[in-house]
Amino acid sequence: EGAAAEGAAEEEAPPVAFEDFKKAREEKSKAEKEARERAEEEARAAARHARMLQNQASEVVDGEEELEGLVRGYKKRADGSTTSYFDREVDASTRAMLDRLKAPKRID
């Protein structure tokens, strides 16, 4: 009797129109898309929060010795000052060569 009752329930359900089926399918795909976008946004927010916490947890360094491993893009000059790698420090031999090139030349 239980199987007969299930079969009767299926027969009693009205047939679904194609428009209704299409609408239900679109709603389902829209809900899945929104859930996926919400999960992606939560993941981005969590990553952003982790980066913010990492940036806030950075140490304050006072001494020159402590800067050795942390600072990039800087170098020590011969006089002990710190400068960027883009700073052009001319050594004695290069300075002599540049002075020779800058010297006035006689035009024949």
Secondary structure by P-SEA (a helix, b strand, c coil): caaaaaaaaaaacccccaaaaaaaaaaaaaaaaaaaaaaaaaaaaaaaaaaaaaaaabbbbcccccccccccccccccccccccccbbbbcaaaaaaaaaaacccccc
